[in-house]
Amino acid sequence: MTAAKQWSSEAIETMLAAQGIRLAPGRAEKIANALNAATVSGSLPPEVDSDPTGYALALERCKAK
């Protein structure tokens, strides 16, 4: 069994900034806490859990066609 990936607010800010998304102060910490809780509970989809860019790919697949 491998340890769950721990998200940091800095990683969240960097990932979203790369996509041109700016967050309000303190928001990245709340997102990191939610992602960490979802990772621990096992409810985070594997493509998001494995790689920060996987989140962008998952969003792309969910867009209306």
PDBQT receptor file of N, H, CA, C and O in Angstrom, charges set to zero:
ATOM      1  N   MET A   1       0.850  -1.184   0.000  1.00  0.00    +0.000 N 
ATOM      2  CA  MET A   1       0.000   0.000   0.000  1.00  0.00    +0.000 C 
ATOM      3  C   MET A   1       0.887   1.236   0.000  1.00  0.00    +0.000 C 
ATOM      4  O   MET A   1       1.853   1.303   0.760  1.00  0.00    +0.000 OA
ATOM      5  N   THR A   2       0.572   2.207  -0.838  1.00  0.00    +0.000 N 
ATOM      6  H   THR A   2      -0.213   2.152  -1.455  1.00  0.00    +0.000 HD
ATOM      7  CA  THR A   2       1.362   3.426  -0.890  1.00  0.00    +0.000 C 
ATOM      8  C   THR A   2       0.689   4.523  -0.075  1.00  0.00    +0.000 C 
ATOM      9  O   THR A   2      -0.524   4.503   0.138  1.00  0.00    +0.000 OA
ATOM     10  N   ALA A   3       1.479   5.464   0.368  1.00  0.00    +0.000 N 
ATOM     11  H   ALA A   3       2.464   5.481   0.195  1.00  0.00    +0.000 HD
ATOM     12  CA  ALA A   3       0.942   6.590   1.133  1.00  0.00    +0.000 C 
ATOM     13  C   ALA A   3       0.146   7.509   0.211  1.00  0.00    +0.000 C 
ATOM     14  O   ALA A   3       0.482   7.677  -0.961  1.00  0.00    +0.000 OA
ATOM     15  N   ALA A   4      -0.907   8.096   0.757  1.00  0.00    +0.000 N 
ATOM     16  H   ALA A   4      -1.180   7.960   1.709  1.00  0.00    +0.000 HD
ATOM     17  CA  ALA A   4      -1.726   9.022  -0.017  1.00  0.00    +0.000 C 
ATOM     18  C   ALA A   4      -0.935  10.288  -0.314  1.00  0.00    +0.000 C 
ATOM     19  O   ALA A   4      -0.150  10.763   0.506  1.00  0.00    +0.000 OA
ATOM     20  N   LYS A   5      -1.161  10.812  -1.495  1.00  0.00    +0.000 N 
ATOM     21  H   LYS A   5      -1.799  10.425  -2.162  1.00  0.00    +0.000 HD
ATOM     22  CA  LYS A   5      -0.501  12.060  -1.881  1.00  0.00    +0.000 C 
ATOM     23  C   LYS A   5      -1.086  13.203  -1.058  1.00  0.00    +0.000 C 
ATOM     24  O   LYS A   5      -2.302  13.301  -0.892  1.00  0.00    +0.000 OA
ATOM     25  N   GLN A   6      -0.227  14.050  -0.554  1.00  0.00    +0.000 N 
ATOM     26  H   GLN A   6       0.761  13.970  -0.689  1.00  0.00    +0.000 HD
ATOM     27  CA  GLN A   6      -0.668  15.211   0.208  1.00  0.00    +0.000 C 
ATOM     28  C   GLN A   6      -0.562  16.456  -0.669  1.00  0.00    +0.000 C 
ATOM     29  O   GLN A   6       0.516  16.787  -1.161  1.00  0.00    +0.000 OA
ATOM     30  N   TRP A   7      -1.675  17.132  -0.859  1.00  0.00    +0.000 N 
ATOM     31  H   TRP A   7      -2.551  16.862  -0.460  1.00  0.00    +0.000 HD
ATOM     32  CA  TRP A   7      -1.710  18.350  -1.652  1.00  0.00    +0.000 C 
ATOM     33  C   TRP A   7      -1.333  19.532  -0.767  1.00  0.00    +0.000 C 
ATOM     34  O   TRP A   7      -1.674  19.561   0.416  1.00  0.00    +0.000 OA
ATOM     35  N   SER A   8      -0.634  20.501  -1.338  1.00  0.00    +0.000 N 
ATOM     36  H   SER A   8      -0.358  20.477  -2.299  1.00  0.00    +0.000 HD
ATOM     37  CA  SER A   8      -0.310  21.730  -0.610  1.00  0.00    +0.000 C 
ATOM     38  C   SER A   8      -0.992  22.898  -1.297  1.00  0.00    +0.000 C 
ATOM     39  O   SER A   8      -1.343  22.824  -2.475  1.00  0.00    +0.000 OA
ATOM     40  N   SER A   9      -1.175  23.978  -0.547  1.00  0.00    +0.000 N 
ATOM     41  H   SER A   9      -0.890  24.038   0.410  1.00  0.00    +0.000 HD
ATOM     42  CA  SER A   9      -1.803  25.163  -1.137  1.00  0.00    +0.000 C 
ATOM     43  C   SER A   9      -0.936  25.726  -2.262  1.00  0.00    +0.000 C 
ATOM     44  O   SER A   9      -1.454  26.258  -3.244  1.00  0.00    +0.000 OA
ATOM     45  N   GLU A  10       0.385  25.607  -2.116  1.00  0.00    +0.000 N 
ATOM     46  H   GLU A  10       0.806  25.174  -1.318  1.00  0.00    +0.000 HD
ATOM     47  CA  GLU A  10       1.293  26.092  -3.162  1.00  0.00    +0.000 C 
ATOM     48  C   GLU A  10       1.114  25.293  -4.452  1.00  0.00    +0.000 C 
ATOM     49  O   GLU A  10       1.128  25.865  -5.542  1.00  0.00    +0.000 OA
ATOM     50  N   ALA A  11       0.946  23.974  -4.333  1.00  0.00    +0.000 N 
ATOM     51  H   ALA A  11       0.934  23.510  -3.448  1.00  0.00    +0.000 HD
ATOM     52  CA  ALA A  11       0.740  23.137  -5.522  1.00  0.00    +0.000 C 
ATOM     53  C   ALA A  11      -0.576  23.490  -6.205  1.00  0.00    +0.000 C 
ATOM     54  O   ALA A  11      -0.650  23.539  -7.433  1.00  0.00    +0.000 OA
ATOM     55  N   ILE A  12      -1.609  23.734  -5.413  1.00  0.00    +0.000 N 
ATOM     56  H   ILE A  12      -1.550  23.694  -4.416  1.00  0.00    +0.000 HD
ATOM     57  CA  ILE A  12      -2.916  24.107  -5.963  1.00  0.00    +0.000 C 
ATOM     58  C   ILE A  12      -2.804  25.440  -6.697  1.00  0.00    +0.000 C 
ATOM     59  O   ILE A  12      -3.278  25.568  -7.826  1.00  0.00    +0.000 OA
ATOM     60  N   GLU A  13      -2.181  26.433  -6.063  1.00  0.00    +0.000 N 
ATOM     61  H   GLU A  13      -1.796  26.330  -5.146  1.00  0.00    +0.000 HD
ATOM     62  CA  GLU A  13      -2.032  27.751  -6.697  1.00  0.00    +0.000 C 
ATOM     63  C   GLU A  13      -1.243  27.642  -7.999  1.00  0.00    +0.000 C 
ATOM     64  O   GLU A  13      -1.611  28.256  -9.000  1.00  0.00    +0.000 OA
ATOM     65  N   THR A  14      -0.160  26.864  -7.992  1.00  0.00    +0.000 N 
ATOM     66  H   THR A  14       0.139  26.364  -7.179  1.00  0.00    +0.000 HD
ATOM     67  CA  THR A  14       0.666  26.706  -9.187  1.00  0.00    +0.000 C 
ATOM     68  C   THR A  14      -0.106  26.024 -10.299  1.00  0.00    +0.000 C 
ATOM     69  O   THR A  14      -0.057  26.453 -11.451  1.00  0.00    +0.000 OA
ATOM     70  N   MET A  15      -0.828  24.950  -9.952  1.00  0.00    +0.000 N 
ATOM     71  H   MET A  15      -0.868  24.601  -9.016  1.00  0.00    +0.000 HD
ATOM     72  CA  MET A  15      -1.590  24.206 -10.943  1.00  0.00    +0.000 C 
ATOM     73  C   MET A  15      -2.659  25.090 -11.591  1.00  0.00    +0.000 C 
ATOM     74  O   MET A  15      -2.820  25.084 -12.811  1.00  0.00    +0.000 OA
ATOM     75  N   LEU A  16      -3.375  25.838 -10.780  1.00  0.00    +0.000 N 
ATOM     76  H   LEU A  16      -3.244  25.843  -9.788  1.00  0.00    +0.000 HD
ATOM     77  CA  LEU A  16      -4.435  26.682 -11.327  1.00  0.00    +0.000 C 
ATOM     78  C   LEU A  16      -3.873  27.903 -12.047  1.00  0.00    +0.000 C 
ATOM     79  O   LEU A  16      -4.444  28.339 -13.046  1.00  0.00    +0.000 OA
ATOM     80  N   ALA A  17      -2.770  28.462 -11.562  1.00  0.00    +0.000 N 
ATOM     81  H   ALA A  17      -2.306  28.108 -10.750  1.00  0.00    +0.000 HD
ATOM     82  CA  ALA A  17      -2.149  29.600 -12.238  1.00  0.00    +0.000 C 
ATOM     83  C   ALA A  17      -1.687  29.205 -13.634  1.00  0.00    +0.000 C 
ATOM     84  O   ALA A  17      -1.743  30.017 -14.557  1.00  0.00    +0.000 OA
ATOM     85  N   ALA A  18      -1.235  27.975 -13.796  1.00  0.00    +0.000 N 
ATOM     86  H   ALA A  18      -1.189  27.315 -13.046  1.00  0.00    +0.000 HD
ATOM     87  CA  ALA A  18      -0.803  27.490 -15.114  1.00  0.00    +0.000 C 
ATOM     88  C   ALA A  18      -1.967  27.456 -16.094  1.00  0.00    +0.000 C 
ATOM     89  O   ALA A  18      -1.768  27.467 -17.309  1.00  0.00    +0.000 OA
ATOM     90  N   GLN A  19      -3.188  27.415 -15.553  1.00  0.00    +0.000 N 
ATOM     91  H   GLN A  19      -3.349  27.406 -14.566  1.00  0.00    +0.000 HD
ATOM     92  CA  GLN A  19      -4.381  27.408 -16.394  1.00  0.00    +0.000 C 
ATOM     93  C   GLN A  19      -5.033  28.792 -16.454  1.00  0.00    +0.000 C 
ATOM     94  O   GLN A  19      -6.126  28.951 -16.999  1.00  0.00    +0.000 OA
ATOM     95  N   GLY A  20      -4.350  29.786 -15.888  1.00  0.00    +0.000 N 
ATOM     96  H   GLY A  20      -3.463  29.657 -15.445  1.00  0.00    +0.000 HD
ATOM     97  CA  GLY A  20      -4.864  31.154 -15.917  1.00  0.00    +0.000 C 
ATOM     98  C   GLY A  20      -5.941  31.433 -14.886  1.00  0.00    +0.000 C 
ATOM     99  O   GLY A  20      -6.721  32.371 -15.048  1.00  0.00    +0.000 OA
ATOM    100  N   ILE A  21      -5.999  30.629 -13.824  1.00  0.00    +0.000 N 
ATOM    101  H   ILE A  21      -5.365  29.866 -13.693  1.00  0.00    +0.000 HD
ATOM    102  CA  ILE A  21      -7.013  30.797 -12.790  1.00  0.00    +0.000 C 
ATOM    103  C   ILE A  21      -6.362  31.344 -11.531  1.00  0.00    +0.000 C 
ATOM    104  O   ILE A  21      -5.438  30.736 -10.991  1.00  0.00    +0.000 OA
ATOM    105  N   ARG A  22      -6.843  32.498 -11.061  1.00  0.00    +0.000 N 
ATOM    106  H   ARG A  22      -7.593  32.992 -11.500  1.00  0.00    +0.000 HD
ATOM    107  CA  ARG A  22      -6.333  33.099  -9.829  1.00  0.00    +0.000 C 
ATOM    108  C   ARG A  22      -7.332  32.837  -8.717  1.00  0.00    +0.000 C 
ATOM    109  O   ARG A  22      -8.543  32.860  -8.937  1.00  0.00    +0.000 OA
ATOM    110  N   LEU A  23      -6.823  32.589  -7.533  1.00  0.00    +0.000 N 
ATOM    111  H   LEU A  23      -5.839  32.569  -7.354  1.00  0.00    +0.000 HD
ATOM    112  CA  LEU A  23      -7.672  32.300  -6.381  1.00  0.00    +0.000 C 
ATOM    113  C   LEU A  23      -7.637  33.440  -5.374  1.00  0.00    +0.000 C 
ATOM    114  O   LEU A  23      -6.652  34.171  -5.268  1.00  0.00    +0.000 OA
ATOM    115  N   ALA A  24      -8.727  33.574  -4.644  1.00  0.00    +0.000 N 
ATOM    116  H   ALA A  24      -9.527  32.980  -4.730  1.00  0.00    +0.000 HD
ATOM    117  CA  ALA A  24      -8.782  34.536  -3.550  1.00  0.00    +0.000 C 
ATOM    118  C   ALA A  24      -7.846  34.071  -2.443  1.00  0.00    +0.000 C 
ATOM    119  O   ALA A  24      -7.577  32.875  -2.330  1.00  0.00    +0.000 OA
ATOM    120  N   PRO A  25      -7.340  34.998  -1.619  1.00  0.00    +0.000 N 
ATOM    121  CA  PRO A  25      -6.471  34.616  -0.510  1.00  0.00    +0.000 C 
ATOM    122  C   PRO A  25      -7.131  33.562   0.388  1.00  0.00    +0.000 C 
ATOM    123  O   PRO A  25      -8.299  33.690   0.756  1.00  0.00    +0.000 OA
ATOM    124  N   GLY A  26      -6.376  32.534   0.730  1.00  0.00    +0.000 N 
ATOM    125  H   GLY A  26      -5.427  32.430   0.432  1.00  0.00    +0.000 HD
ATOM    126  CA  GLY A  26      -6.871  31.482   1.604  1.00  0.00    +0.000 C 
ATOM    127  C   GLY A  26      -7.638  30.378   0.912  1.00  0.00    +0.000 C 
ATOM    128  O   GLY A  26      -7.892  29.331   1.509  1.00  0.00    +0.000 OA
ATOM    129  N   ARG A  27      -8.012  30.593  -0.339  1.00  0.00    +0.000 N 
ATOM    130  H   ARG A  27      -7.806  31.443  -0.824  1.00  0.00    +0.000 HD
ATOM    131  CA  ARG A  27      -8.820  29.611  -1.058  1.00  0.00    +0.000 C 
ATOM    132  C   ARG A  27      -8.023  28.348  -1.390  1.00  0.00    +0.000 C 
ATOM    133  O   ARG A  27      -8.562  27.243  -1.324  1.00  0.00    +0.000 OA
ATOM    134  N   ALA A  28      -6.748  28.500  -1.746  1.00  0.00    +0.000 N 
ATOM    135  H   ALA A  28      -6.310  29.397  -1.800  1.00  0.00    +0.000 HD
ATOM    136  CA  ALA A  28      -5.923  27.339  -2.092  1.00  0.00    +0.000 C 
ATOM    137  C   ALA A  28      -5.794  26.389  -0.899  1.00  0.00    +0.000 C 
ATOM    138  O   ALA A  28      -5.787  25.170  -1.074  1.00  0.00    +0.000 OA
ATOM    139  N   GLU A  29      -5.694  26.939   0.298  1.00  0.00    +0.000 N 
ATOM    140  H   GLU A  29      -5.700  27.929   0.440  1.00  0.00    +0.000 HD
ATOM    141  CA  GLU A  29      -5.592  26.106   1.501  1.00  0.00    +0.000 C 
ATOM    142  C   GLU A  29      -6.868  25.283   1.696  1.00  0.00    +0.000 C 
ATOM    143  O   GLU A  29      -6.802  24.107   2.052  1.00  0.00    +0.000 OA
ATOM    144  N   LYS A  30      -8.026  25.902   1.462  1.00  0.00    +0.000 N 
ATOM    145  H   LYS A  30      -8.079  26.858   1.172  1.00  0.00    +0.000 HD
ATOM    146  CA  LYS A  30      -9.296  25.184   1.599  1.00  0.00    +0.000 C 
ATOM    147  C   LYS A  30      -9.398  24.083   0.552  1.00  0.00    +0.000 C 
ATOM    148  O   LYS A  30      -9.867  22.986   0.855  1.00  0.00    +0.000 OA
ATOM    149  N   ILE A  31      -8.969  24.359  -0.670  1.00  0.00    +0.000 N 
ATOM    150  H   ILE A  31      -8.589  25.250  -0.917  1.00  0.00    +0.000 HD
ATOM    151  CA  ILE A  31      -9.008  23.353  -1.732  1.00  0.00    +0.000 C 
ATOM    152  C   ILE A  31      -8.050  22.207  -1.402  1.00  0.00    +0.000 C 
ATOM    153  O   ILE A  31      -8.397  21.039  -1.573  1.00  0.00    +0.000 OA
ATOM    154  N   ALA A  32      -6.853  22.538  -0.933  1.00  0.00    +0.000 N 
ATOM    155  H   ALA A  32      -6.570  23.487  -0.794  1.00  0.00    +0.000 HD
ATOM    156  CA  ALA A  32      -5.878  21.504  -0.566  1.00  0.00    +0.000 C 
ATOM    157  C   ALA A  32      -6.437  20.609   0.540  1.00  0.00    +0.000 C 
ATOM    158  O   ALA A  32      -6.298  19.388   0.481  1.00  0.00    +0.000 OA
ATOM    159  N   ASN A  33      -7.067  21.213   1.544  1.00  0.00    +0.000 N 
ATOM    160  H   ASN A  33      -7.180  22.205   1.592  1.00  0.00    +0.000 HD
ATOM    161  CA  ASN A  33      -7.654  20.424   2.634  1.00  0.00    +0.000 C 
ATOM    162  C   ASN A  33      -8.739  19.483   2.111  1.00  0.00    +0.000 C 
ATOM    163  O   ASN A  33      -8.817  18.329   2.532  1.00  0.00    +0.000 OA
ATOM    164  N   ALA A  34      -9.575  19.974   1.197  1.00  0.00    +0.000 N 
ATOM    165  H   ALA A  34      -9.512  20.912   0.856  1.00  0.00    +0.000 HD
ATOM    166  CA  ALA A  34     -10.640  19.144   0.628  1.00  0.00    +0.000 C 
ATOM    167  C   ALA A  34     -10.061  18.007  -0.216  1.00  0.00    +0.000 C 
ATOM    168  O   ALA A  34     -10.536  16.874  -0.139  1.00  0.00    +0.000 OA
ATOM    169  N   LEU A  35      -9.044  18.304  -1.015  1.00  0.00    +0.000 N 
ATOM    170  H   LEU A  35      -8.658  19.224  -1.078  1.00  0.00    +0.000 HD
ATOM    171  CA  LEU A  35      -8.414  17.257  -1.825  1.00  0.00    +0.000 C 
ATOM    172  C   LEU A  35      -7.739  16.217  -0.950  1.00  0.00    +0.000 C 
ATOM    173  O   LEU A  35      -7.814  15.021  -1.234  1.00  0.00    +0.000 OA
ATOM    174  N   ASN A  36      -7.081  16.659   0.109  1.00  0.00    +0.000 N 
ATOM    175  H   ASN A  36      -7.020  17.630   0.340  1.00  0.00    +0.000 HD
ATOM    176  CA  ASN A  36      -6.426  15.715   1.025  1.00  0.00    +0.000 C 
ATOM    177  C   ASN A  36      -7.463  14.822   1.703  1.00  0.00    +0.000 C 
ATOM    178  O   ASN A  36      -7.239  13.621   1.853  1.00  0.00    +0.000 OA
ATOM    179  N   ALA A  37      -8.586  15.393   2.110  1.00  0.00    +0.000 N 
ATOM    180  H   ALA A  37      -8.768  16.369   1.988  1.00  0.00    +0.000 HD
ATOM    181  CA  ALA A  37      -9.634  14.595   2.745  1.00  0.00    +0.000 C 
ATOM    182  C   ALA A  37     -10.228  13.594   1.758  1.00  0.00    +0.000 C 
ATOM    183  O   ALA A  37     -10.494  12.448   2.121  1.00  0.00    +0.000 OA
ATOM    184  N   ALA A  38     -10.435  14.022   0.513  1.00  0.00    +0.000 N 
ATOM    185  H   ALA A  38     -10.219  14.953   0.219  1.00  0.00    +0.000 HD
ATOM    186  CA  ALA A  38     -10.981  13.126  -0.511  1.00  0.00    +0.000 C 
ATOM    187  C   ALA A  38      -9.989  12.019  -0.856  1.00  0.00    +0.000 C 
ATOM    188  O   ALA A  38     -10.393  10.884  -1.105  1.00  0.00    +0.000 OA
ATOM    189  N   THR A  39      -8.704  12.337  -0.872  1.00  0.00    +0.000 N 
ATOM    190  H   THR A  39      -8.375  13.260  -0.670  1.00  0.00    +0.000 HD
ATOM    191  CA  THR A  39      -7.684  11.336  -1.162  1.00  0.00    +0.000 C 
ATOM    192  C   THR A  39      -7.657  10.281  -0.070  1.00  0.00    +0.000 C 
ATOM    193  O   THR A  39      -7.590   9.087  -0.362  1.00  0.00    +0.000 OA
ATOM    194  N   VAL A  40      -7.709  10.708   1.180  1.00  0.00    +0.000 N 
ATOM    195  H   VAL A  40      -7.764  11.678   1.417  1.00  0.00    +0.000 HD
ATOM    196  CA  VAL A  40      -7.679   9.775   2.315  1.00  0.00    +0.000 C 
ATOM    197  C   VAL A  40      -8.921   8.890   2.318  1.00  0.00    +0.000 C 
ATOM    198  O   VAL A  40      -8.834   7.697   2.608  1.00  0.00    +0.000 OA
ATOM    199  N   SER A  41     -10.069   9.469   1.999  1.00  0.00    +0.000 N 
ATOM    200  H   SER A  41     -10.140  10.439   1.763  1.00  0.00    +0.000 HD
ATOM    201  CA  SER A  41     -11.320   8.699   2.027  1.00  0.00    +0.000 C 
ATOM    202  C   SER A  41     -11.469   7.796   0.814  1.00  0.00    +0.000 C 
ATOM    203  O   SER A  41     -12.319   6.906   0.802  1.00  0.00    +0.000 OA
ATOM    204  N   GLY A  42     -10.643   8.019  -0.213  1.00  0.00    +0.000 N 
ATOM    205  H   GLY A  42      -9.952   8.742  -0.203  1.00  0.00    +0.000 HD
ATOM    206  CA  GLY A  42     -10.725   7.199  -1.413  1.00  0.00    +0.000 C 
ATOM    207  C   GLY A  42     -11.765   7.667  -2.414  1.00  0.00    +0.000 C 
ATOM    208  O   GLY A  42     -12.069   6.945  -3.363  1.00  0.00    +0.000 OA
ATOM    209  N   SER A  43     -12.312   8.849  -2.227  1.00  0.00    +0.000 N 
ATOM    210  H   SER A  43     -12.065   9.436  -1.456  1.00  0.00    +0.000 HD
ATOM    211  CA  SER A  43     -13.358   9.336  -3.125  1.00  0.00    +0.000 C 
ATOM    212  C   SER A  43     -12.833  10.204  -4.268  1.00  0.00    +0.000 C 
ATOM    213  O   SER A  43     -13.616  10.665  -5.099  1.00  0.00    +0.000 OA
ATOM    214  N   LEU A  44     -11.523  10.433  -4.321  1.00  0.00    +0.000 N 
ATOM    215  H   LEU A  44     -10.887  10.059  -3.646  1.00  0.00    +0.000 HD
ATOM    216  CA  LEU A  44     -10.944  11.248  -5.390  1.00  0.00    +0.000 C 
ATOM    217  C   LEU A  44     -10.688  10.371  -6.609  1.00  0.00    +0.000 C 
ATOM    218  O   LEU A  44     -10.052   9.325  -6.481  1.00  0.00    +0.000 OA
ATOM    219  N   PRO A  45     -11.167  10.769  -7.798  1.00  0.00    +0.000 N 
ATOM    220  CA  PRO A  45     -10.928   9.959  -8.994  1.00  0.00    +0.000 C 
ATOM    221  C   PRO A  45      -9.433   9.738  -9.226  1.00  0.00    +0.000 C 
ATOM    222  O   PRO A  45      -8.640  10.645  -8.975  1.00  0.00    +0.000 OA
ATOM    223  N   PRO A  46      -9.030   8.561  -9.697  1.00  0.00    +0.000 N 
ATOM    224  CA  PRO A  46      -7.599   8.244  -9.874  1.00  0.00    +0.000 C 
ATOM    225  C   PRO A  46      -6.845   9.226 -10.762  1.00  0.00    +0.000 C 
ATOM    226  O   PRO A  46      -5.673   9.500 -10.506  1.00  0.00    +0.000 OA
ATOM    227  N   GLU A  47      -7.482   9.763 -11.797  1.00  0.00    +0.000 N 
ATOM    228  H   GLU A  47      -8.435   9.540 -12.006  1.00  0.00    +0.000 HD
ATOM    229  CA  GLU A  47      -6.759  10.678 -12.680  1.00  0.00    +0.000 C 
ATOM    230  C   GLU A  47      -6.414  11.992 -11.996  1.00  0.00    +0.000 C 
ATOM    231  O   GLU A  47      -5.441  12.643 -12.378  1.00  0.00    +0.000 OA
ATOM    232  N   VAL A  48      -7.181  12.395 -11.000  1.00  0.00    +0.000 N 
ATOM    233  H   VAL A  48      -7.971  11.866 -10.690  1.00  0.00    +0.000 HD
ATOM    234  CA  VAL A  48      -6.878  13.605 -10.250  1.00  0.00    +0.000 C 
ATOM    235  C   VAL A  48      -5.815  13.307  -9.198  1.00  0.00    +0.000 C 
ATOM    236  O   VAL A  48      -4.920  14.120  -8.968  1.00  0.00    +0.000 OA
ATOM    237  N   ASP A  49      -5.912  12.153  -8.568  1.00  0.00    +0.000 N 
ATOM    238  H   ASP A  49      -6.639  11.492  -8.755  1.00  0.00    +0.000 HD
ATOM    239  CA  ASP A  49      -5.002  11.777  -7.494  1.00  0.00    +0.000 C 
ATOM    240  C   ASP A  49      -3.577  11.544  -7.990  1.00  0.00    +0.000 C 
ATOM    241  O   ASP A  49      -2.624  11.827  -7.264  1.00  0.00    +0.000 OA
ATOM    242  N   SER A  50      -3.414  11.043  -9.193  1.00  0.00    +0.000 N 
ATOM    243  H   SER A  50      -4.189  10.813  -9.783  1.00  0.00    +0.000 HD
ATOM    244  CA  SER A  50      -2.090  10.633  -9.658  1.00  0.00    +0.000 C 
ATOM    245  C   SER A  50      -1.214  11.782 -10.142  1.00  0.00    +0.000 C 
ATOM    246  O   SER A  50       0.010  11.701 -10.040  1.00  0.00    +0.000 OA
ATOM    247  N   ASP A  51      -1.804  12.838 -10.659  1.00  0.00    +0.000 N 
ATOM    248  H   ASP A  51      -2.799  12.905 -10.742  1.00  0.00    +0.000 HD
ATOM    249  CA  ASP A  51      -1.023  13.902 -11.277  1.00  0.00    +0.000 C 
ATOM    250  C   ASP A  51      -1.838  15.198 -11.257  1.00  0.00    +0.000 C 
ATOM    251  O   ASP A  51      -3.003  15.188 -11.654  1.00  0.00    +0.000 OA
ATOM    252  N   PRO A  52      -1.253  16.313 -10.805  1.00  0.00    +0.000 N 
ATOM    253  CA  PRO A  52      -2.016  17.576 -10.790  1.00  0.00    +0.000 C 
ATOM    254  C   PRO A  52      -2.591  17.952 -12.151  1.00  0.00    +0.000 C 
ATOM    255  O   PRO A  52      -3.668  18.546 -12.219  1.00  0.00    +0.000 OA
ATOM    256  N   THR A  53      -1.898  17.621 -13.227  1.00  0.00    +0.000 N 
ATOM    257  H   THR A  53      -1.024  17.138 -13.172  1.00  0.00    +0.000 HD
ATOM    258  CA  THR A  53      -2.437  17.950 -14.554  1.00  0.00    +0.000 C 
ATOM    259  C   THR A  53      -3.617  17.052 -14.896  1.00  0.00    +0.000 C 
ATOM    260  O   THR A  53      -4.377  17.353 -15.817  1.00  0.00    +0.000 OA
ATOM    261  N   GLY A  54      -3.779  15.950 -14.165  1.00  0.00    +0.000 N 
ATOM    262  H   GLY A  54      -3.162  15.706 -13.418  1.00  0.00    +0.000 HD
ATOM    263  CA  GLY A  54      -4.915  15.073 -14.390  1.00  0.00    +0.000 C 
ATOM    264  C   GLY A  54      -6.230  15.776 -14.119  1.00  0.00    +0.000 C 
ATOM    265  O   GLY A  54      -7.250  15.430 -14.715  1.00  0.00    +0.000 OA
ATOM    266  N   TYR A  55      -6.222  16.754 -13.232  1.00  0.00    +0.000 N 
ATOM    267  H   TYR A  55      -5.393  17.034 -12.748  1.00  0.00    +0.000 HD
ATOM    268  CA  TYR A  55      -7.435  17.515 -12.945  1.00  0.00    +0.000 C 
ATOM    269  C   TYR A  55      -7.905  18.244 -14.201  1.00  0.00    +0.000 C 
ATOM    270  O   TYR A  55      -9.093  18.232 -14.524  1.00  0.00    +0.000 OA
ATOM    271  N   ALA A  56      -6.975  18.874 -14.902  1.00  0.00    +0.000 N 
ATOM    272  H   ALA A  56      -6.011  18.885 -14.639  1.00  0.00    +0.000 HD
ATOM    273  CA  ALA A  56      -7.322  19.578 -16.140  1.00  0.00    +0.000 C 
ATOM    274  C   ALA A  56      -7.847  18.592 -17.182  1.00  0.00    +0.000 C 
ATOM    275  O   ALA A  56      -8.801  18.896 -17.898  1.00  0.00    +0.000 OA
ATOM    276  N   LEU A  57      -7.233  17.423 -17.270  1.00  0.00    +0.000 N 
ATOM    277  H   LEU A  57      -6.457  17.176 -16.689  1.00  0.00    +0.000 HD
ATOM    278  CA  LEU A  57      -7.693  16.406 -18.218  1.00  0.00    +0.000 C 
ATOM    279  C   LEU A  57      -9.084  15.913 -17.853  1.00  0.00    +0.000 C 
ATOM    280  O   LEU A  57      -9.920  15.710 -18.734  1.00  0.00    +0.000 OA
ATOM    281  N   ALA A  58      -9.343  15.717 -16.557  1.00  0.00    +0.000 N 
ATOM    282  H   ALA A  58      -8.665  15.882 -15.842  1.00  0.00    +0.000 HD
ATOM    283  CA  ALA A  58     -10.664  15.281 -16.120  1.00  0.00    +0.000 C 
ATOM    284  C   ALA A  58     -11.716  16.343 -16.443  1.00  0.00    +0.000 C 
ATOM    285  O   ALA A  58     -12.819  16.005 -16.872  1.00  0.00    +0.000 OA
ATOM    286  N   LEU A  59     -11.393  17.609 -16.245  1.00  0.00    +0.000 N 
ATOM    287  H   LEU A  59     -10.497  17.884 -15.897  1.00  0.00    +0.000 HD
ATOM    288  CA  LEU A  59     -12.321  18.689 -16.591  1.00  0.00    +0.000 C 
ATOM    289  C   LEU A  59     -12.597  18.716 -18.087  1.00  0.00    +0.000 C 
ATOM    290  O   LEU A  59     -13.738  18.915 -18.503  1.00  0.00    +0.000 OA
ATOM    291  N   GLU A  60     -11.576  18.519 -18.887  1.00  0.00    +0.000 N 
ATOM    292  H   GLU A  60     -10.649  18.357 -18.549  1.00  0.00    +0.000 HD
ATOM    293  CA  GLU A  60     -11.723  18.517 -20.336  1.00  0.00    +0.000 C 
ATOM    294  C   GLU A  60     -12.694  17.416 -20.784  1.00  0.00    +0.000 C 
ATOM    295  O   GLU A  60     -13.521  17.629 -21.670  1.00  0.00    +0.000 OA
ATOM    296  N   ARG A  61     -12.585  16.258 -20.170  1.00  0.00    +0.000 N 
ATOM    297  H   ARG A  61     -11.913  16.084 -19.450  1.00  0.00    +0.000 HD
ATOM    298  CA  ARG A  61     -13.471  15.133 -20.528  1.00  0.00    +0.000 C 
ATOM    299  C   ARG A  61     -14.902  15.398 -20.103  1.00  0.00    +0.000 C 
ATOM    300  O   ARG A  61     -15.827  14.835 -20.687  1.00  0.00    +0.000 OA
ATOM    301  N   CYS A  62     -15.110  16.239 -19.102  1.00  0.00    +0.000 N 
ATOM    302  H   CYS A  62     -14.359  16.697 -18.627  1.00  0.00    +0.000 HD
ATOM    303  CA  CYS A  62     -16.452  16.509 -18.595  1.00  0.00    +0.000 C 
ATOM    304  C   CYS A  62     -17.171  17.638 -19.342  1.00  0.00    +0.000 C 
ATOM    305  O   CYS A  62     -18.366  17.849 -19.137  1.00  0.00    +0.000 OA
ATOM    306  N   LYS A  63     -16.461  18.353 -20.194  1.00  0.00    +0.000 N 
ATOM    307  H   LYS A  63     -15.489  18.181 -20.360  1.00  0.00    +0.000 HD
ATOM    308  CA  LYS A  63     -17.077  19.474 -20.914  1.00  0.00    +0.000 C 
ATOM    309  C   LYS A  63     -18.151  18.954 -21.868  1.00  0.00    +0.000 C 
ATOM    310  O   LYS A  63     -18.036  17.867 -22.435  1.00  0.00    +0.000 OA
ATOM    311  N   ALA A  64     -19.183  19.756 -22.024  1.00  0.00    +0.000 N 
ATOM    312  H   ALA A  64     -19.276  20.639 -21.564  1.00  0.00    +0.000 HD
ATOM    313  CA  ALA A  64     -20.255  19.400 -22.966  1.00  0.00    +0.000 C 
ATOM    314  C   ALA A  64     -19.700  19.391 -24.384  1.00  0.00    +0.000 C 
ATOM    315  O   ALA A  64     -18.877  20.226 -24.759  1.00  0.00    +0.000 OA
ATOM    316  N   LYS A  65     -20.167  18.439 -25.146  1.00  0.00    +0.000 N 
ATOM    317  H   LYS A  65     -20.836  17.760 -24.841  1.00  0.00    +0.000 HD
ATOM    318  CA  LYS A  65     -19.675  18.324 -26.535  1.00  0.00    +0.000 C 
ATOM    319  C   LYS A  65     -20.659  18.899 -27.505  1.00  0.00    +0.000 C 
ATOM    320  O   LYS A  65     -20.415  18.889 -28.711  1.00  0.00    +0.000 OA
TER     321      LYS A  65
